[in-house]
Amino acid sequence: MALMITDECINCDVCEPECPNGAISQGDEIYVIDPNKCTECVGHYDTPQCVEVCPVDCIPKNPDHVENKDQLYQKYLSLSGKK
């Protein structure tokens, strides 16, 4: 399941550089996560790095993009060119 950033985001800028897939970018009002690039850090880290650094806990799983660990790993392989 890809992650998403809720409107509790305070635009602190700490999540964007932590994303190994470049899935996080500045949106119109808050940061946003591209679900096509988000692997919840599967393939890179044991836990999502954006969630680890977020000071306001505003990065839950996105219910509109349900994926299991294997699907996230396959996405990681495709994004990283290892597939």
Secondary structure as UniProt FT lines:
FT   TURN            7..8
FT   HELIX           16..18
FT   TURN            20..21
FT   STRAND          24..26
FT   STRAND          31..33
FT   TURN            35..37
FT   TURN            40..44
FT   HELIX           49..53
FT   TURN            63..64
FT   HELIX           69..80
//
